[in-house]
């Protein structure tokens, strides 16, 4: 009898040990993410690669066959045939070759991605930044990983800017054109590495191509660079894209973190670090972003630099943007998560300097253009600027010369005039 009791006690202790040992692997941290949910989501995002490349910044870039990429799992794209090139490219009416002597110092150098030093992806594959368990743990939920919130929407007209901090939490310094019919946009975007104070904040510079109602069914296509510790787990400056068809309520995501954007390029990874970066009073670097609607197939294409056609957002993903855009925005955005405490964040926008400091110090957008109905790149008409709190981040516009329509923007966030 005593032997049986000892055996039962031993088995009970063994079971308890196993339970205690296994529990952390099934539930992690405050968010209570289950291991099964994590594994399922990682399997959905990380497709079997033909080759993997370790980047100096710690990323792993998987070279995945084009036909296996996450985009094609979207219900609207199950039988989608990947289009390997656009039917038409926008024709430029602006010649960048006509540089006057006093503008040659404003030329910038080519930008690349850090993982290129260790290899390249084979033909017929696309580079995808591998998502890790740690990436998912930083999100508020597995379902919301890689998604923006409705607070990302820029509030322009009839908006009480004194209540921005309590209503929004996102702040912008932008140039925009509205109430038109647009088929794309382009700009050269100065690249920096702004300081981000809190892990759940970000700082970015991008182009927005917009259509629809800002309150419920906004369609948005976005591309540029960002620093986002929560999304990437570091403070590197990274190339990014985003899309939504319902005002950030449930559709769309960053980069390739959901089905939607179809990538065809094997040289550039969405979400990959970009290098080199601009420095104060020293060398300046910028990236060229072009988004345009293919007039034949209807897809929205993305080009990075002057030679990398990245891929496209299929027209079927959108309602309003299936036809055209009604508004274009260019500029910067930050998250100000410390607003509830009554003190503004010190997260920088752009270079962290105000627009008035100009070349080599403040961040810029230059050669700001739109694509018109004849598939031509043109200087926008009736451009306007907007900032939520000009004492924190501001904008200063200009026009003419080799820079065409352009603006400086940014700021340090909290300062004596922005407490």
N, C-alpha and C positions, 0 to 999 in steps of 0.2 A: 504493500500500500504506500509506504513511504517512498519507495522507488518510483511508483507511478506519479506521485505528487511532484517529486523532483523533476520527472520527465516533462510533466505538464508545465511546471514553472519555467523550465528551460526553453520549451517550445514557445511559451508566451513571451518570454524575454527576447527570444530570437525574432519573433514576429514584430514586436515593438521596435527592435533595433532596425529591422528592414524598413518599417514604416517611417521611422525617424530619418533614416538614411535616404529614402527615396523621395520624401515629401518635397525637399527643396528643388528637385529636378522637375517636379510637376507644377509647382507654383513659385513664381519669382517675384519678390518685392511687393510694394504697395499695390501695384496695378493688378496683381493676381493673374498674370499671363500664364496659361497652361502650356506645358511643353508640347502637347499635341497641337495646339493652335499655332504655336511658334513654328514647329516643324512643317506644318501644312502650308503656312504662309511662305516660309523660306523656299519650299519646294516649288511653289507657284512662281516665285520671282527668280530663283537661281536655276536656270536651265543647264543641262549637261553641256559643258564646253568642249570644243575640239582642242583648245589650248588655254592656259591661264598664265597671266603675266603679273608679277609682283612689282608694284610701283614703289619708288623711294619714299612716298608719303604714307605707306602702310596699306594702301588699297590693293585689292586683288581685282584685276580686270579679266573677266571671262570672255573668250572669243566664242560666241554662240552662233550656230547656223542661222542665217537670216529667217528661214521658215520656222524656226523654233522660238523666236523672240516673244516676250510676253504680250505684245500688241495683238497678236493674232488669236488670242484667247477671248477677245471681246465678242459678245454675242452677235454684234453687227458685222464682225470681220471673220467669222468662221470659215467662209469660203472665199475670202479676199485674196486676189492675186496681187502680189507685191509689185508695185510700179517702181522700176529701177532708175528712172530718171523723169524729171518733169517734162511735160509736152512743150512748155514755153518758159523762158526766163524773162523777167522784166527788162526792158530796154532803158538804159540810163540816159537822161538828158543833161547830166552833170559830168563834166570831164575833170577827173582828179589829176590828169597829167599836166594841166596848165597851172603850175605852181609858180608864184612870184618868188624872187630871191628871199624876201623877208618872211616867207612862210615855210621855207624848207626845214628850218629848225623845229617846226611843229610836226614833222613826219614822225611816225612811230614804227617800231620794229615788229617783226613777226612774233606771234605768241604760239606756244605749243603746250602739250600736256606732259606731266612728269613721267607717266608710265612709258612714254615712248623711248626712254633711255634703255629700257630692258627688253624691247621687242615690239613687234607689231602683229596684228591679227591677220590670219590667212584670208584669201579671197573667198567671197560668199559667206563670210561671218560678220557679226557686228560686236563691238566691244561693249560689255555691260559691267558696270561696277558691282561687285558681289555684295549683297546685303547680308549682314551678320545678325546673330541673336542680340548683340548689344545695341545695334541700330533699332531693333524693334522694341527693346526694353525702354529706350528713351522716349518713345511715343506715349501718348495718353492712353492709347488702345491699339491693338493690332489692326483693327478695322480702319482707324484714322491715320495709320502710318503713311507718310508721304503726301498728306493732304493739307491744304491751307484751310483757314476758317473764313466765315463770312466777313470777319473784321478786316480782311485784306482789301475789300472794295474801297476804292478812292471816293470819298464824299466831296463833291464839288459845289454845285449851286445850292443856294438856300440852305446852307449848312452852318450851324453855330460853331465856329472854330474854337470858341472858348471852352466848349464841352467835349472836344475831341478826345482828351485823355480819358475821360470816364466812359465815353460811348464806344470808342474804337480800339485804342491801344496800338494801332498802326498809324504811322505818320509818313507823309509823302512830300517830295519836292519834285515837281514834274513840269513838263511842257506838254500841251495837248491840243488836239484839233477835234471838233465834234460836229454833229448834225450834217454829216456828209455821207458819201458812198465811197468806201475805200476797199482796195483789193490787196493791201499789204503795206509794209513799212520797213524802213531801213535806218541804220545809224551806226556810227563808230562810237564805241563806248569805252572811255578811259577806265583802266583796270587798276584797282587798289586792293589793299587788305585792311579794311577798317576794323577797329577794335569793337568787339561785341561784349557787353558787360555781363549779361546773364545767359545761362545755357539755353533758356527757352526763347531768347531773342534772336533776331537775324538782321542783317543789313544787305541790301541788294541794289543792283542797277539793272534795269530791264526795259524792254518794249512790251506794251500791252496792245493787242488787237482785239477790239471789243464790239459786241452787238447785243441787243436785247435790253431787258429791264434790269436795273441795278439791284432791285429788291428781291427778285424771285427767280428769274430765268436768264440771268446774264450769261452770255457766251464769251469766253476769254481764251486767247492764245498768248503765251508769254515766253520770253527768252531773254537771257542776259547772264550776269554773274552774281554770285551770292556768297556770303559767309554765314553758315547756319550750324552752330554746334549741336543743336538738338537733332537735326536731320543726319549729319555726317559724323558727329563725334569728335570734331576738331574745328580749328579756326582757319582752315585753308580757303583760299578764294577759288570757287568752282563754277564751271559752266553749268547752266541749268535751263530747263524748260518747264512749263506748266500749262495745263488746260483744264477748263471746266465748261459744262453746258447748262449748269443750274445754279449759278451764283455761289459756287463753292459749297453747296449743301451736301452733295453725295457723289458727284461724278468728278473724274479727272484726278490728276496727281502730278507730282514732280517727276521729271525725267522718264525712266521706264519702270517706275514703281507700281504701275497698274497697266492694264491693257488699254491701248489707244494709239499713241504715237508709233508710227512704223519707221524704224531706222534702216537705212540702206548703206550708210558709210562705215567703213572698217577702221578709220584712222582716229576718230574722235569719240570719246566716251562721255555720255551725258552724266553729269555729276562728278566728272573728273577734275582734278586740280589743274589750274592753268598757270603758266609761267612764261616769261618773267613778269614782275609786277612793277608798277610805277612807284617812285619814291619822291619825297618832298624835296623840291629844288633840284632834282636830278632827272634821269632818263624817264620818259613817259611812254606808256604802252597802251594800246587800245585793241579791242576786238570789233570786228564788223558783224553785225547781225542783220539778216534780211529775212523777212517773212512775207510770202506772197501766195496768192490763190491762183492755181493753174486754171486758165480759162477753159481748157478742154475737159479735164477730168474733174475739176472742182475741188481737189485736195489743197490744203494749205501747206506749203513747203517751207523748210527752214534751211538757210545757208549760213555757215559759220566761216568767217574770213572771206577771202575772195575765191577760194577753190573748193571748200568742203560743203557739198550739198548733203545735209544730214539725213533727211527723210521727210515725212509728212504726217499731218493729222488728217485722216480721211474725212471727207465732207459729211459722211453719214453720222459722225459723232455729234453734229451740231444742228441747231434749229436756225437761229438767226444767221450764224456765220456760214451756213450752207449756201447763202447767197452772197453776202458782202458784209463788211464791217461798217459801223456808223460812227466809231470814235477810235482814235489812236492816242496812246499816251507813251511818253518817254520820260525816264527819270529814276529817282531813288525812293526806296521804302525801308523803314525800320520798324521793329516792334519795340514799343515802350511798355514793358511789363511792370514797371515800378510806379505807374500812375496812381494806383490805389493808395500807395503810401504817401502820396503828395509830393514826391520828388521825381524829377525827370531822369530817365536813364542817361548814362554816359556813352551809350552805343553810338558810334560814329556813322555818318552817312557819307559815302564817297570817300574822299581823302581825310575826312574829319575836319576840313577847313571850310569856311564860308566862301560863297561864290565870288565875292569881291577880290579875293586874293589872286584869282586868275591863273594863267598858264604856269604849269609846273608845281602848283600848290593846291589849287582847287580842282576837283574832278569835273570832267566835261562830257557832253554828248556833242558830236559834230556831224555835219552832212546828214541832218535829219530830213528824211524824205518819206513820201507816201507813194503807193502804186495806184494809178488811176484806172479808169474803165478801159483804156486802150492799152493796158499792160505796160505803161511807162512810169518810170520813177520821176517824180516831180517834187519841187519844193512846196511844202504845204502853205495854204493860205489861211489867214485868220488864226494864227497860232496864239495860244494863251499860256500863261504860267500859273501855277498854284502851289501853295505850301500851307500845311496845317498851322504851323507856328514858326514864323520867320525868324524869331530869336533863337530857335533851336537848330533849324535847317532852312536854307533859303535857295533861291533861284535867280539867276541873272541871264537874260537872253541876249542874243546878238544875231547879226545877219550879214552876209556878204563875204567876198574873198573865197579862198579855197575851202573854207570851212562851211560855206553856205549857211543855212539855218542851224544855229547851235546854241548851247547854253552851258554855263557853269552852275553847279549845284552842290549842296551838302552842308555839313556842319558838325560840331562836336557833341551835340545833344546838351546835356546839362552844363551850364555856365552861369556867370552872375546875372545875365539877362534872361536865362532859361532855368529857373531854380527847380 
